[in-house]
Amino acid sequence: MAVCEGSARWLIDEIMKATWQVEVLVWLGIFYLCKVALGVAWEVGTGLRTHLWSKMVTRDLPREYGGRWAVVTGATDGIGKAYAIELAKKGMNIVLISRTQEKLEKVAQEIRGQYEVETDIVRADFTDGRPIYDNIRKHLEGKEIGILVNNVGVVGSVPCLFKDAPEDDIWALLNVNSAAVPAMIKLVLPGMMARRKGAIVNISSMAGSFPLPLFQIYCGTKSFVDRFSEILEFECRSSGITVQTLIPFGVVTNIMKFTPPLTKESWMLPFPPRYAYHALSTLGYAQCTTGYWAHSLQIWALGTIPSWLRMPLLWKIITFSQKKYKINLKN
């Protein structure tokens, strides 16, 4: 009995001695909870401002960005075409750049007929690299470019291990996905700097943030776009020029053909017109964004998975999709 009583007193004495340590732990806990709460509140507030409030504001894009012309690369299909149409709806004249003359003429006619704006077309195959830009420069001369959308991109002939990657694919991906971004910006940036107005939209991919097995070159080119855009935004911030990076998750385009489960539209996987509508509204509201609210949720969820687990999981998903793609080809 005496032993128990002595032990109890000793325990109480030790707790009393450690009171300040307990208080420190309590305050650390409170500080951490406040930090988490503020972080969540900031993310929610930013999300509402970017994806909800931005759609409630009427905007005059030609006036806001100092030019009536918008330039869109890869403009005859997918996100590029949808972006060109959305910009035309806002009163922007459109320079369409793509590699197929027939498609360029068709899209230009569609935009002129429906939205009563001017169009110009430039046939250019971005896989050819540096030689194409002299011709593009000639078409842009004399035009006040308010907005540039760097959309053109390729994924490669087929997802594969790097050891099996065709050499032509390597150069095509580098020329189209990476080199085209700074090369196009170099053509329009001097005019924007002179007017101290303009917007540059670089369309990247979630693949630049989350490495995808079998898409190693594609992921690398998109990571370049992310880092380049981040630095350029900092450099241009004081010049009145907006630089935005778009990081879409999944949009139902030709690029998704290698993943059959991702070729049907849903609220998570929009068709290009819906994505472009949402994405354009975020211009000026977010420096780096997915452009679409559901994609923000998906990328947040993917980011909660530890990297050591995420890569093997994506490997299984992609290889499964590859098998389905090959089966579909045979059928």
Order of alpha helices (4+ residues) and beta strands (2+ residues): alpha-alpha-alpha-beta-alpha-beta-alpha-beta-alpha-beta-alpha-alpha-beta-alpha-beta-alpha-beta-alpha-alpha
